[in-house]
Amino acid sequence: MSEIRLITLDPGHFHAALVQKEMYPEISPRVSVYAPLSQDLVDHLERIARFNSRRENPTAWMLDVHAEPEFLDRMLAERPGNVVVLSGRNRAKIHYIQRAVAAGLNVLADKPWIIASKDLPALEASLRHAEENGLFAYDIMTERFEVTSMLQRELVNTPEVFGQVITGSVDEPGVAMESVHHIMKEVAGAPLKRPAWFFDIRQQGEGLSDVGTHLVDLVQWTLFPERKIDYRQDVEIHRAMRWPTVLTLEEFRRVTGEAEFPPYLEGAAANGKLEYFCNNQVSYSVKGVHVRLDVLWNYEAPAGSGDTHFAVYRGTRSRVEIRQTAAEGFRPELYVAPNSRPDLDDVFRAVRSRLMELSADYPGVAAERRNSEIQVVIPDRLRVGHEAHFAQVARQFFSYLQGHEPFPEWENPNMLAKYYVTTRGVDLGHGPEEA
């Protein structure tokens, strides 16, 4: 592919702009935007304008904006580029993906691609069509580029450090993760204003079907690197639950700028409060390994903190854990905890040996003993931050497009397995009457 040109379609979430937070030599600086005329579009354009006008390393994007009700049909008729970028408006996303792929366009789309289990066949058909026609449809899985997650994956797959994964049980899983997000936050140095529809779970999805996609993806990517997962044979969902985060009208006004709860939230809003069903827990097994995920949303983080991620993999030799605590300044840190104190010396040597082997890719990473545990010490220069991960994902995608790397055979089946867990987990959390 000689030149890659982006088409941004209906940008309803700030992640669409983060793909353009920096320039890429192989990408045309001219980007076409197709969307309805709305505050979502205005917010997107303002973010790109801030990137272009920032003092340090400004971008130089040029936007051709087409704002009209029939934006999708016009984009498909004009096709001014070859890669469609999608973020936000989760319920409609699979429809956009289907139409784009059918028109011969590649897709770079933010999670989630589907929020309802009934859409899994449409996702499967879209991936099959892309594969059969030499197209690429790629999910923006930024957490694969978080340095603590990458190093955790390396150590979990080092038998001298981890042993073998403990399969566990529903009550004592081999893998446990907790992700805490916050409704009020800053993005690209500015307070994030969320659209009111963000709080409509029929549009946005529940926590598990949205941000939970990252957790399911990390489990598969860490435990079974380069291996295909068949959701029909390899995945079993055992139990799930859901509960709301309650916002007052004042909190809703603060984050959206809306004076009142809109009519489409009527079923969730009453007496000046909104029940936002964004919290989920799911227990499932993949290739026999039991996993428990907790996906949580709070209104606002305590001062000095932010979104947090905890991940524990239990092995026959040690546990490998990512923690974010106040003691660590809410920065993710990686620990190895041997199962028995007599193993500490051997595990410590194994961790140091593996990090030495990885030093070309992770310069400066070291291991230090902390009582009965081992901390992986990560230099600040390797901690690029969540917003920078979008450019890393984009570069990986562009490498596939240009034929510099083969597209992994496991990506598409594992994407289906991921969305099977997230959507069926939400179904199960509703109970048998609703599922």
C-alpha positions in Angstrom: 0.0 0.0 0.0 1.7 3.2 -1.2 0.0 5.8 0.9 -2.4 5.4 3.9 -5.2 7.9 4.2 -7.5 8.0 7.2 -11.2 8.5 7.3 -12.6 9.3 10.7 -16.2 8.2 11.0 -18.7 9.5 13.5 -16.1 10.3 16.3 -18.1 9.9 19.5 -15.2 9.3 21.9 -11.9 11.0 22.5 -9.9 7.9 21.5 -10.6 8.8 17.8 -8.5 11.9 18.3 -5.7 10.1 20.2 -4.9 8.2 17.0 -3.9 11.5 15.6 -2.0 12.8 18.6 1.2 12.5 16.5 2.1 12.4 12.9 3.2 9.3 11.0 5.5 9.5 7.9 3.5 6.8 6.0 0.2 8.5 6.6 -1.3 11.4 4.6 -1.7 14.5 6.7 -5.1 15.1 5.1 -7.9 13.2 6.9 -11.6 13.1 6.0 -14.1 13.3 8.7 -17.7 12.2 8.2 -20.2 12.7 11.0 -23.5 14.2 11.9 -23.3 17.9 13.0 -23.1 17.5 16.8 -21.2 18.4 19.9 -19.3 15.1 19.5 -17.9 16.3 16.2 -17.1 19.8 17.6 -15.2 18.2 20.5 -13.2 16.0 18.1 -12.2 18.9 15.9 -11.2 20.9 19.0 -8.9 18.1 20.1 -7.2 17.9 16.7 -6.8 21.7 16.7 -5.1 21.5 20.2 -2.7 18.9 18.8 -1.9 21.1 15.9 -1.4 24.2 18.0 0.5 22.8 21.0 3.9 24.3 21.7 5.9 21.1 21.7 5.9 18.8 18.7 2.7 20.2 17.1 0.9 18.0 14.6 0.0 19.3 11.1 -3.3 17.5 10.3 -5.5 18.9 7.6 -9.2 17.9 7.9 -11.9 17.7 5.2 -15.1 17.7 7.3 -18.4 16.5 6.0 -21.2 17.1 8.5 -24.6 15.8 7.5 -27.3 13.3 8.5 -26.4 10.8 5.7 -22.7 10.9 6.6 -22.2 7.1 6.3 -23.6 6.8 2.8 -21.7 9.8 1.6 -18.4 8.4 3.0 -19.0 5.1 1.2 -19.8 6.8 -2.1 -16.8 9.1 -2.0 -14.3 6.8 -0.2 -11.5 9.4 0.1 -9.2 7.1 2.0 -8.5 3.5 2.7 -8.6 3.2 6.5 -11.7 3.9 8.5 -11.1 5.0 12.1 -13.9 4.4 14.6 -14.4 5.3 18.3 -17.6 5.8 20.3 -21.3 5.1 19.5 -20.7 1.5 20.4 -24.1 0.2 19.5 -23.8 1.3 15.9 -20.1 0.4 15.5 -20.6 -3.1 14.2 -22.9 -1.7 11.5 -20.2 0.8 10.5 -17.6 -1.9 10.4 -19.8 -4.2 8.3 -20.4 -1.4 5.7 -16.8 -0.3 5.6 -15.4 -3.8 5.1 -18.0 -4.6 2.5 -16.9 -1.5 0.6 -13.3 -2.7 0.6 -12.0 -0.4 3.4 -9.7 -1.4 6.2 -10.8 -0.6 9.7 -9.0 0.6 12.8 -11.6 0.7 15.5 -11.6 1.4 19.2 -13.2 -1.1 21.6 -15.8 -2.3 21.9 -16.8 -3.6 18.5 -20.0 -5.1 19.8 -21.9 -4.7 23.1 -24.6 -7.4 22.6 -24.1 -11.1 22.1 -26.7 -11.1 19.3 -24.1 -9.2 17.2 -21.4 -11.8 17.5 -22.4 -13.5 14.1 -22.1 -10.1 12.4 -18.6 -9.6 13.9 -17.6 -13.1 12.8 -18.9 -12.4 9.2 -17.1 -9.1 9.0 -13.8 -10.6 10.1 -14.2 -13.5 7.6 -15.0 -11.0 4.8 -11.9 -8.9 5.6 -9.7 -12.0 5.7 -11.0 -13.3 2.4 -10.6 -10.0 0.6 -7.1 -9.0 1.8 -8.4 -6.3 4.2 -7.4 -5.6 7.8 -9.8 -5.0 10.6 -7.9 -4.2 13.8 -9.1 -3.7 17.4 -7.3 -0.9 19.3 -5.9 -2.9 22.2 -3.7 -0.3 23.9 -3.0 -2.2 27.1 -0.8 -4.7 25.2 1.6 -1.7 24.9 1.7 -0.9 28.7 5.2 -1.9 29.8 4.1 -3.6 33.0 1.7 -5.8 31.0 4.4 -6.6 28.5 6.9 -7.6 31.2 4.2 -9.5 33.1 3.5 -11.6 30.0 7.2 -12.3 29.6 7.6 -13.5 33.2 4.4 -15.6 33.2 5.8 -17.4 30.2 9.2 -18.1 31.9 8.8 -21.4 33.7 11.9 -20.8 35.9 10.0 -17.8 37.3 6.3 -18.7 37.1 6.2 -22.5 36.8 2.9 -23.5 35.1 -0.4 -21.6 35.5 -2.6 -22.8 38.3 -6.0 -23.6 36.7 -7.8 -22.8 39.9 -11.6 -22.7 40.5 -14.5 -20.2 40.3 -13.8 -19.2 43.9 -10.0 -19.3 43.7 -9.2 -18.5 40.1 -5.8 -18.8 38.5 -6.1 -15.3 37.1 -7.8 -12.3 38.8 -8.0 -8.7 37.5 -9.6 -5.5 38.6 -9.9 -2.4 36.5 -11.2 0.9 38.1 -12.1 3.8 35.8 -13.4 7.2 36.6 -16.1 9.2 35.0 -14.5 12.6 35.7 -10.9 12.8 34.3 -8.4 14.8 32.3 -7.5 13.9 28.7 -4.7 15.6 26.7 -4.4 18.2 29.5 -8.1 19.2 29.5 -11.1 18.1 31.6 -13.0 15.4 29.7 -16.6 16.3 28.9 -18.6 13.2 28.3 -21.7 13.1 26.0 -25.0 12.4 27.8 -25.4 9.2 25.7 -22.3 7.8 27.4 -24.6 7.0 30.3 -27.0 5.1 28.2 -25.9 1.4 28.5 -27.9 0.5 25.4 -25.6 2.8 23.5 -22.3 2.6 25.4 -22.5 -0.8 26.9 -21.9 -1.9 30.5 -18.4 -1.9 32.0 -17.6 -5.5 31.0 -18.7 -5.1 27.4 -16.7 -1.8 27.1 -13.4 -1.5 29.1 -13.6 -5.2 30.1 -12.5 -6.0 26.5 -9.0 -5.0 27.6 -8.9 -7.4 30.5 -10.2 -10.3 28.5 -7.7 -9.5 25.8 -4.8 -9.4 28.3 -5.7 -12.7 29.8 -5.6 -14.5 26.4 -2.6 -12.6 25.2 -0.6 -13.3 28.4 -1.6 -17.0 29.0 -1.6 -18.2 25.4 0.7 -16.1 23.3 0.5 -16.8 19.6 -2.2 -19.4 20.1 -5.7 -19.5 18.7 -8.7 -19.6 21.0 -12.0 -21.1 19.8 -14.8 -19.5 21.8 -17.1 -22.5 21.0 -14.7 -25.0 22.6 -12.2 -23.2 24.8 -14.4 -20.8 26.8 -17.0 -21.4 29.5 -18.7 -18.6 31.5 -19.6 -19.6 35.0 -21.2 -16.7 36.8 -21.6 -12.9 36.6 -23.2 -9.9 38.3 -23.8 -6.2 37.8 -24.5 -3.1 39.9 -24.7 0.6 39.3 -22.7 3.7 40.1 -25.2 6.4 41.2 -24.7 9.9 40.0 -26.5 13.0 41.4 -28.0 15.4 38.9 -25.2 17.9 39.9 -22.5 15.3 39.1 -24.2 14.6 35.8 -24.3 18.3 34.9 -20.6 18.7 35.8 -19.4 15.9 33.5 -21.8 16.4 30.6 -22.8 20.1 30.7 -26.4 19.0 30.4 -29.0 20.8 32.6 -31.2 17.7 33.0 -31.2 14.0 32.5 -32.3 13.4 28.8 -35.5 11.5 28.1 -33.7 8.4 26.9 -32.2 7.9 30.4 -35.7 8.0 32.0 -35.6 4.3 33.0 -32.4 4.8 34.9 -33.0 8.3 36.3 -35.4 9.1 39.1 -35.6 11.5 42.0 -32.5 13.5 40.9 -30.3 10.5 40.7 -29.0 8.3 37.8 -28.3 4.6 38.2 -25.5 4.0 35.7 -25.0 0.2 35.4 -21.3 0.2 34.6 -19.9 -2.3 37.2 -19.5 -6.0 36.4 -17.9 -9.1 37.7 -17.5 -12.2 35.6 -16.0 -15.6 36.3 -15.1 -17.8 33.3 -12.5 -20.3 32.2 -10.4 -20.3 29.0 -8.6 -23.5 28.0 -9.3 -24.7 31.5 -7.9 -21.8 33.4 -10.3 -20.0 35.7 -10.4 -16.2 35.5 -12.3 -13.6 37.5 -12.6 -10.0 36.3 -13.9 -7.0 38.2 -14.7 -3.9 36.0 -15.6 -0.9 38.1 -16.4 2.8 37.5 -16.2 5.4 40.2 -17.3 9.0 39.7 -13.9 10.7 40.4 -10.5 9.5 41.5 -9.0 10.7 44.8 -6.5 13.6 44.4 -3.2 12.4 42.9 -4.6 9.1 41.6 -6.4 8.0 38.5 -7.6 4.8 36.7 -6.1 1.7 38.3 -5.3 -1.8 37.1 -4.6 -4.9 39.2 -3.7 -8.2 37.6 -2.6 -11.4 39.4 -1.4 -14.6 37.6 -1.0 -17.6 39.9 1.7 -20.1 38.9 3.1 -23.3 40.5 6.3 -21.4 41.4 5.2 -17.8 42.0 2.6 -15.2 41.5 3.2 -12.4 39.0 1.3 -9.3 39.9 0.6 -5.7 38.6 -0.4 -3.4 41.5 -1.4 0.2 41.6 -1.5 1.5 45.2 -1.2 4.8 47.1 2.1 3.6 48.5 3.5 3.5 44.9 2.0 6.8 44.0 -0.8 5.0 42.0 1.8 4.0 39.4 1.5 0.5 38.1 4.3 -1.7 39.4 5.2 -5.3 38.7 6.0 -7.9 41.4 6.9 -11.5 41.6 6.0 -13.3 44.8 7.4 -16.8 45.1 5.0 -19.4 46.6 7.6 -20.4 49.3 10.4 -18.5 50.9 13.0 -21.1 50.2 12.4 -20.5 46.5 13.1 -16.8 46.7 16.8 -17.0 45.8 16.2 -19.2 42.8 13.2 -17.2 41.5 15.2 -14.0 42.0 18.0 -15.3 39.9 15.5 -16.5 37.2 13.9 -13.0 37.1 17.2 -11.3 36.8 18.3 -13.7 34.1 15.1 -13.2 32.0 15.3 -9.4 32.3 18.9 -9.5 31.1 17.7 -11.4 28.0 15.1 -8.7 27.5 17.4 -5.8 28.0 17.6 -4.9 24.3 13.9 -4.3 24.2 13.5 -3.0 27.8 16.8 -1.1 28.6 17.4 -0.4 32.2 14.8 -2.8 33.6 16.1 -4.5 36.8 15.0 -6.7 39.7 15.2 -5.8 43.4 14.3 -7.9 46.4 11.6 -6.5 48.6 11.4 -8.8 51.7 9.8 -12.0 50.4 9.0 -10.5 47.0 10.8 -9.3 43.9 10.0 -5.9 42.3 10.7 -5.3 38.6 12.1 -1.8 38.6 11.1 0.0 35.4 12.8 3.2 34.2 10.5 6.2 33.7 11.5 6.4 30.0 9.7 3.2 29.3 6.5 4.4 30.9 5.0 6.3 28.0 1.4 6.6 29.3 -2.1 5.6 28.1 -2.5 8.3 25.5 0.8 7.4 23.8 -0.3 3.8 23.4 -2.7 4.8 20.6 0.1 5.8 18.4 1.9 2.5 19.2 -1.2 0.5 18.2 -1.6 2.6 15.0 2.0 1.9 14.0 1.5 -1.8 14.5 -1.6 -1.6 12.3 0.1 0.4 9.6 3.0 -2.2 9.6 0.4 -4.9 8.8 -1.2 -2.7 6.1 2.1 -2.1 4.4 3.2 -5.7 4.5 6.1 -5.1 6.8 4.7 -7.8 9.2 2.3 -10.7 8.6 -1.1 -10.3 10.3 -1.2 -12.9 13.1 -3.5 -15.9 12.4 -4.7 -15.9 16.0 -5.9 -12.2 16.1 -9.4 -12.8 14.6 -10.4 -16.0 16.4 -9.1 -14.5 19.7 -11.1 -11.3 19.0 -14.3 -13.5 18.7 -13.4 -15.3 22.0 -12.9 -11.9 23.7 -16.3 -10.5 22.6 -18.0 -13.8 23.5 -16.8 -13.4 27.1 -17.7 -9.7 27.4 -21.2 -9.9 25.8 -22.3 -13.3 27.3 -20.9 -12.2 30.6 -23.2 -9.2 30.5 -26.1 -11.4 29.6 -25.5 -13.7 32.5 -25.2 -10.7 34.9 -28.8 -9.8 34.0 -30.1 -13.1 35.1 -32.0 -15.8 33.2 -35.1 -13.6 32.8 -33.3 -10.9 31.0 -30.5 -12.9 29.3 
